[in-house]
Amino acid sequence: MKSPGILAEPEAGIAELSTPMRVYVAAGRFTEPDPDLPELAARIRALLTEVAGDEAWRRFLRGYAPLSVPEICAALEPVETGEASAFLARLAAVDLSAVGGRTTTPSAEP
């Protein structure tokens, strides 16, 4: 049996930090005649702007403003069509799920 006084303060602190889980997703097709990285960067910025405007997350993102479209574009690395499958396979190999409250990545051990 746990003593109510010992865990009350840590539990209250954890509860204060908790935020409802959210997933931000954008889907659709490019409408530009020849879309490229700047169009993708603009969509990424729009999604980041939505995240930054979310009331539940503003307390963690105080003062945050998404990078400009040129800054996001500079951070993107183009992938040729023939390399897309290998890129997606590498991306899928990274375990982005949180297990037991920890973010995990694949281990090098068998």
C-alpha positions in Angstrom: 0.0 0.0 0.0 1.5 3.4 -1.0 1.5 6.4 1.3 -0.7 9.1 -0.3 1.7 11.9 0.7 4.9 10.5 -0.9 3.6 10.2 -4.5 1.1 13.1 -4.5 3.6 15.8 -5.5 5.3 13.8 -8.3 1.9 12.7 -9.6 0.7 16.3 -9.6 3.8 17.4 -11.5 3.4 14.7 -14.1 -0.3 15.5 -14.5 0.6 19.2 -15.1 2.9 18.2 -17.9 0.5 15.9 -19.6 -1.1 17.0 -22.8 -3.7 15.2 -24.9 -2.0 13.2 -27.7 -2.2 14.8 -31.1 -1.1 13.7 -34.6 -0.7 16.4 -37.3 -1.1 15.2 -40.8 -1.5 16.8 -44.2 -2.5 15.0 -47.3 -3.4 16.0 -50.8 -2.0 16.6 -54.2 0.1 19.4 -55.5 -1.9 21.6 -57.8 1.1 23.5 -59.2 2.1 22.5 -62.8 5.6 21.4 -61.7 5.8 21.1 -57.9 9.2 20.9 -56.3 10.8 21.4 -52.9 9.5 25.0 -52.3 5.9 23.7 -52.6 6.6 20.9 -50.1 8.4 23.4 -47.8 5.3 25.6 -47.9 3.1 22.7 -46.9 5.4 21.7 -44.1 5.4 25.3 -42.8 1.6 25.4 -42.9 1.5 22.2 -40.8 4.1 23.6 -38.3 2.1 26.8 -38.1 -1.0 24.7 -37.1 1.0 22.9 -34.4 2.4 26.2 -33.0 -1.1 27.6 -32.8 -2.5 24.6 -30.9 -3.4 25.9 -27.4 -2.5 22.7 -25.7 1.1 22.9 -27.0 1.7 26.6 -26.8 3.0 26.3 -23.3 5.8 24.0 -24.6 6.4 26.1 -27.7 6.5 29.6 -26.2 8.1 32.0 -28.7 8.2 29.4 -31.4 7.7 30.5 -34.9 8.1 28.1 -37.8 11.1 28.5 -40.1 10.5 30.4 -43.3 9.8 28.5 -46.5 13.3 29.1 -47.8 14.8 27.8 -44.5 12.7 24.7 -44.6 13.5 24.2 -48.3 17.2 24.4 -47.5 16.8 21.6 -44.9 15.1 19.2 -47.3 17.0 16.7 -49.3 15.5 15.8 -52.7 14.9 12.1 -53.4 14.8 10.9 -57.0 11.9 8.7 -57.9 14.1 5.6 -58.3 15.4 6.1 -54.7 12.0 6.7 -53.1 11.4 3.0 -52.1 14.8 2.7 -50.4 14.2 6.0 -48.6 10.8 4.9 -47.4 12.2 1.5 -46.3 14.9 3.3 -44.2 12.2 5.6 -42.8 10.0 2.6 -41.9 12.9 0.9 -40.1 13.0 3.6 -37.5 10.6 2.7 -34.7 8.9 6.0 -33.9 6.5 4.5 -31.4 6.7 5.3 -27.7 6.9 2.1 -25.6 6.6 2.6 -21.9 6.9 6.3 -22.3 10.3 6.1 -24.1 10.9 6.7 -27.7 12.8 3.7 -29.1 14.9 3.1 -32.1 16.0 -0.2 -33.6 18.9 -1.8 -31.8 22.1 -3.0 -33.5 22.0 -6.1 -31.4 20.3 -9.2 -32.9 
